[in-house]
Amino acid sequence: MRFSVNRDVLSEAVSFAVKLLPQRTTLPILSGVLIETTDAGLRLSSFDYEVSSQTEIDADVDEEGTILVSGRLLADIASRLPNAPVNFTTDDNKILVTCGSANFTLLSMPVEEYPTVPQVEGPTGLVPGEEFATSVAQVAVAASRDDVTPVITGVQLEVNDNSLGMVATDRYRVAVRAIDWDGSDITSDEPLTALVPARTLQEVGKTFGHNGNISISFAHKDDRELVSFSVDRKTVTSLLIKGSFPPVRRLFPENVDNYAVINTSELIEAVRRVSLVLEREAALRFSFSIDGLTMEAVGSEQAQASESVDALLTGEDIVLSLKPSFLIDGLNAVRSEFVRFSFTKSENTNKPGPMLITSQSSKDQPGADSYKYLLQPNLLLR
């Protein structure tokens, strides 16, 4: 095998291929990047049985072939090569890499032991890249990071008519958002759902968010349910999480008459200041009244804090306690100048229900997007 490729093109392609690989793996073969020659140049692939990345790039191929090489090592080398064409040549089980005056000899890995990279051929739709990336960032923050319950470590994608919905929860909060979906290829009468690992979806959003429309495909193959995301000559596939996602949409209220509108950035800064004295995992006390919002933190015996900010309250006064880190996650995700806190009621009259956070474009004008973030210090789901 022998080929020559642009340094920057190679570096970007290898970086993309290894981005989703685990830092540590029990199977060293899965740390490799598979490089194959094609009619147009090269195809670079990585796969760890759960997530795959594949990209095609232009290259001058003198001798066809396939090689498997340590992905992260190649990525480190490619990112530091001098500004010159990169030449690859194979010699038995060695790979010779030359670029200007730099020379590397890498040990090739056994290609025959590498798993077949999945190809997803199924119902396909298109979503706007930037809107997809924004929505993923807003929703995925609410996904659980505890692998003990895998089903809530993912983001549920829900295809309905002309929209793609996203839902995530860690049982203390729920985030939802919907974006436009062009799915003319999908003819199923049943809603199409896919539970995608949140980390994978976040990387897809960051990587593909500025590349126009993203093509999303779903497939059921050999008892494996897969989803793929493609832009131009790049594709990421992911094995879906098995299990039933909890019916959290039913927790969202239809209408709430008791709410407060607050400047988002002012509130974030105030919450950060007051929570400095809190013990880890402790909650802040929020008191809403006609005079505004007062936050109180009782930390150790040596430190307490309080601060007030302007808030426009509609309805009754209310006092509730919220975990500051969860609150800030929701406030950062809103991405509007003002934020609306809607206060729901619970069956227990002495205990407030979940608080709904939505965007607010001005003090008296709700935001135009569909983002919703439901938060409560007690478990939403048992």
C-alpha positions in Angstrom: 0.0 0.0 0.0 1.3 3.4 -0.9 -0.4 6.8 -0.9 0.2 10.6 -0.4 -2.2 12.9 1.3 -2.4 16.5 2.4 -1.2 16.9 6.0 -4.1 19.1 7.3 -6.7 16.8 5.6 -5.1 13.7 7.2 -4.9 15.3 10.6 -8.6 16.4 10.6 -9.7 13.0 9.3 -7.8 11.0 11.9 -8.9 13.3 14.7 -12.5 12.8 13.7 -12.1 9.0 13.5 -10.6 8.7 17.0 -12.8 11.2 18.8 -15.4 8.7 20.0 -13.0 5.9 20.8 -12.8 5.0 24.5 -9.6 6.1 26.3 -9.1 2.6 27.5 -10.3 -0.7 26.0 -9.8 -4.3 27.0 -9.3 -5.1 23.3 -6.3 -3.3 21.9 -7.4 -4.0 18.3 -10.4 -1.6 18.9 -7.9 1.3 19.5 -6.9 1.2 15.8 -8.0 3.3 12.8 -8.7 1.3 9.7 -7.3 3.0 6.5 -8.6 1.7 3.1 -8.0 2.9 -0.4 -11.1 3.9 -2.4 -11.8 5.2 -5.9 -11.6 8.7 -4.6 -8.8 8.3 -2.1 -9.0 7.0 1.4 -11.6 5.8 3.9 -10.7 6.1 7.6 -12.8 4.1 10.1 -12.9 3.4 13.8 -15.3 1.0 15.7 -15.6 -0.3 19.3 -18.7 -2.4 18.8 -20.9 0.4 20.1 -19.9 3.6 18.2 -18.2 3.9 14.8 -16.8 6.9 12.9 -16.1 6.9 9.2 -14.8 9.5 6.8 -13.5 9.7 3.2 -10.8 12.0 2.0 -9.0 12.7 -1.2 -5.5 11.2 -1.6 -3.1 10.2 -4.4 -3.0 6.4 -4.2 -0.1 4.6 -6.0 -0.8 1.2 -4.5 -4.1 0.0 -3.1 -4.5 -1.8 0.2 -5.8 -1.7 3.8 -3.9 -1.0 7.0 -4.8 -0.8 10.7 -2.8 1.5 12.9 -3.0 2.9 16.4 -5.5 5.7 16.2 -4.4 8.1 18.9 -0.8 7.7 18.1 -1.5 8.5 14.4 -3.6 11.5 15.5 -0.8 12.8 17.7 1.7 12.4 14.9 -0.5 13.9 12.2 -1.2 17.0 14.3 2.5 17.7 14.6 3.9 17.0 11.2 5.6 19.8 9.2 3.7 21.6 6.5 4.3 19.1 3.6 2.6 16.2 1.9 2.4 13.0 4.0 3.6 9.8 2.4 2.6 6.3 3.6 4.3 3.1 2.6 3.8 -0.4 4.0 6.6 -2.9 4.4 5.5 -6.2 5.8 4.0 -5.4 9.2 5.4 -1.9 9.3 4.0 1.4 8.1 6.5 4.1 7.0 5.3 7.7 7.4 7.3 10.5 5.9 6.6 14.2 5.8 9.3 16.6 4.9 12.3 15.7 7.1 10.2 13.8 9.6 10.1 10.0 9.4 8.1 7.5 11.5 7.9 3.8 11.5 4.7 2.4 13.0 3.7 -1.2 13.7 0.6 -2.3 11.8 -2.2 -4.1 13.6 -3.8 -7.3 12.2 -6.6 -6.1 9.8 -8.2 -9.6 9.8 -9.0 -9.3 13.5 -10.8 -5.9 13.1 -14.7 -6.0 13.3 -16.8 -5.0 10.3 -17.8 -1.4 10.6 -21.6 -1.2 10.5 -23.5 0.5 7.6 -26.9 1.8 8.4 -29.5 1.5 5.7 -33.0 2.4 6.9 -35.5 5.2 7.3 -33.7 8.5 6.8 -34.5 12.2 7.6 -32.8 15.6 7.6 -32.4 18.1 10.3 -30.7 21.6 10.3 -27.2 21.1 11.7 -27.0 24.2 13.9 -30.4 23.8 15.3 -29.6 20.1 16.0 -26.4 21.0 17.8 -28.1 23.6 19.9 -30.9 21.3 20.9 -28.6 18.4 21.8 -26.6 20.8 24.1 -29.8 22.0 25.8 -31.3 18.5 26.3 -28.3 16.2 27.0 -27.3 18.1 30.1 -30.3 16.5 31.9 -29.2 12.9 31.0 -27.9 10.8 33.9 -24.2 10.1 34.3 -24.8 7.1 36.4 -24.3 3.9 34.4 -26.2 1.9 37.0 -29.4 2.8 35.1 -28.3 2.9 31.4 -31.7 3.7 30.1 -31.5 7.3 31.5 -27.9 7.9 30.3 -29.3 8.5 26.8 -31.3 11.1 24.9 -34.6 9.8 23.5 -35.1 10.8 19.8 -38.7 10.9 18.8 -39.8 11.3 15.1 -43.3 12.7 14.7 -44.6 14.0 11.3 -42.3 17.0 10.6 -40.5 17.3 13.9 -37.7 15.5 15.8 -38.2 15.6 19.5 -35.4 15.1 22.1 -36.0 14.1 25.8 -33.5 13.4 28.6 -33.8 12.9 32.4 -31.8 11.8 35.4 -35.0 11.5 37.6 -34.4 14.9 39.2 -35.0 16.9 36.0 -36.3 16.6 32.5 -35.3 18.5 29.4 -37.2 18.4 26.1 -36.9 20.2 22.8 -38.2 19.7 19.2 -36.7 20.8 15.9 -37.8 20.6 12.2 -37.5 17.2 10.6 -37.7 16.4 6.9 -38.4 12.7 6.8 -40.1 12.1 3.4 -38.5 8.6 3.3 -40.2 7.5 6.4 -43.7 6.1 5.9 -44.3 4.3 9.2 -47.6 5.3 11.0 -45.9 4.6 14.4 -43.7 7.2 16.0 -40.1 6.4 15.5 -37.9 6.4 18.6 -34.2 5.9 19.3 -32.4 6.0 22.6 -28.9 7.3 21.9 -26.1 7.6 24.4 -25.9 11.2 25.5 -22.1 11.4 25.1 -22.3 10.2 21.5 -25.0 12.6 20.6 -23.1 15.5 22.2 -20.0 14.7 20.1 -22.2 14.5 16.9 -23.7 17.9 17.7 -20.3 19.5 18.2 -18.7 17.9 15.2 -21.6 18.2 12.7 -23.3 21.4 14.0 -21.8 23.8 11.4 -22.0 21.6 8.3 -25.5 22.2 6.9 -28.1 19.5 7.1 -27.5 16.3 9.0 -28.9 13.0 7.6 -30.2 10.7 10.4 -30.9 7.0 9.6 -32.3 4.2 11.7 -31.9 0.5 11.2 -32.6 -2.8 12.9 -29.9 -5.3 12.0 -29.1 -8.8 13.4 -30.8 -8.0 16.7 -28.9 -4.7 16.9 -30.7 -1.3 16.7 -28.5 1.4 15.2 -28.7 5.1 14.3 -26.4 6.9 12.0 -25.6 10.6 11.5 -24.0 11.8 8.3 -22.7 15.0 6.8 -20.8 15.3 3.5 -18.3 12.4 3.7 -18.4 11.8 7.4 -20.7 9.3 9.3 -21.1 8.3 12.9 -23.1 5.3 13.9 -24.2 4.3 17.4 -25.8 1.2 19.0 -29.0 2.2 20.7 -29.6 1.8 24.4 -32.0 -1.1 25.1 -34.9 -0.6 27.4 -38.0 1.5 27.8 -37.5 5.2 28.4 -39.6 6.6 31.3 -42.8 8.4 30.2 -41.6 11.8 31.5 -43.5 14.0 29.0 -46.6 13.5 31.1 -44.9 15.4 33.9 -45.1 18.7 32.0 -48.1 20.9 32.8 -50.3 22.3 30.1 -50.8 25.7 31.7 -49.4 27.4 34.8 -50.8 30.6 36.2 -48.2 31.1 38.9 -44.8 32.2 37.4 -41.9 34.6 37.7 -39.8 36.3 35.0 -36.2 37.1 35.7 -33.1 38.3 33.8 -31.2 35.2 33.0 -27.6 36.4 33.3 -28.2 38.3 36.5 -29.8 35.3 38.1 -26.9 32.9 37.1 -24.3 35.3 38.6 -26.3 35.7 41.8 -26.8 31.9 42.2 -23.1 31.3 41.7 -22.2 33.9 44.3 -24.7 32.7 47.0 -23.9 29.0 46.5 -20.2 29.6 47.3 -20.9 28.9 51.0 -23.0 25.8 50.5 -21.9 22.3 51.4 -21.7 19.9 48.4 -25.1 18.7 47.2 -26.9 21.2 49.4 -29.8 23.3 48.1 -30.5 27.0 47.8 -33.7 28.5 49.3 -35.6 30.6 46.8 -38.3 33.0 48.0 -40.5 34.6 45.3 -42.7 37.6 46.2 -44.1 40.8 44.8 -40.8 42.4 45.9 -38.7 40.1 43.8 -36.6 37.0 44.4 -34.4 36.4 47.5 -31.9 33.6 47.6 -30.5 32.2 50.9 -27.7 29.8 51.5 -26.9 28.4 54.9 -23.5 26.7 54.8 -21.3 25.9 57.7 -21.4 27.8 61.0 -18.8 30.1 59.6 -20.6 31.2 56.4 -24.0 32.1 55.2 -25.1 34.2 52.2 -28.2 35.8 50.7 -28.9 38.0 47.7 -32.0 39.5 46.0 -32.7 40.1 42.3 -35.5 41.7 40.4 -38.3 39.3 39.5 -41.7 40.0 38.0 -44.1 37.6 39.8 -47.6 36.6 38.6 -49.7 34.8 41.1 -49.0 33.7 44.6 -45.8 34.0 46.7 -43.8 30.8 46.8 -40.7 29.4 48.6 -38.8 26.4 47.3 -35.3 24.8 47.5 -33.3 23.9 44.4 -30.0 22.4 43.7 -27.9 25.3 42.3 -25.9 23.2 39.8 -29.0 21.7 38.3 -30.6 25.2 38.1 -27.6 26.7 36.4 -27.6 23.9 33.8 -31.2 24.9 32.9 -30.5 28.6 32.9 -27.5 28.2 30.6 -29.6 26.0 28.2 -32.4 28.6 27.9 -30.2 31.0 25.9 -32.6 34.0 26.2 -32.3 37.3 27.9 -35.0 36.5 30.3 -36.2 33.2 31.8 -39.7 32.2 33.1 -40.1 30.0 36.2 -43.5 28.4 36.2 -44.5 26.9 39.6 -46.7 23.8 39.5 -48.7 22.3 42.3 -48.3 18.9 43.9 -50.9 16.6 45.6 -49.3 17.7 48.9 -50.4 21.2 49.6 -47.4 21.8 51.8 -44.9 20.8 49.1 -44.4 22.7 45.8 -44.5 20.7 42.5 -41.8 20.7 39.9 -40.6 24.0 38.5 -40.7 24.6 34.8 -38.0 26.7 33.1 -38.7 28.1 29.7 -37.2 31.0 27.6 -38.6 34.5 27.7 -37.6 37.0 25.0 -38.7 40.0 27.1 -40.3 40.6 30.5 -43.8 40.0 28.9 -43.1 38.0 25.8 -42.5 34.2 25.9 -39.6 32.7 23.9 -40.2 31.2 20.4 -38.4 27.9 20.9 -39.8 24.7 22.3 -37.2 24.1 25.0 -38.5 23.1 28.4 -36.6 22.1 31.6 -38.5 20.7 34.5 -36.7 20.7 37.9 -37.4 19.5 41.4 -35.1 18.7 44.3 -37.1 15.6 45.1 -37.2 12.7 42.6 -39.6 13.2 39.7 -39.8 9.4 39.2 -39.5 6.7 41.8 
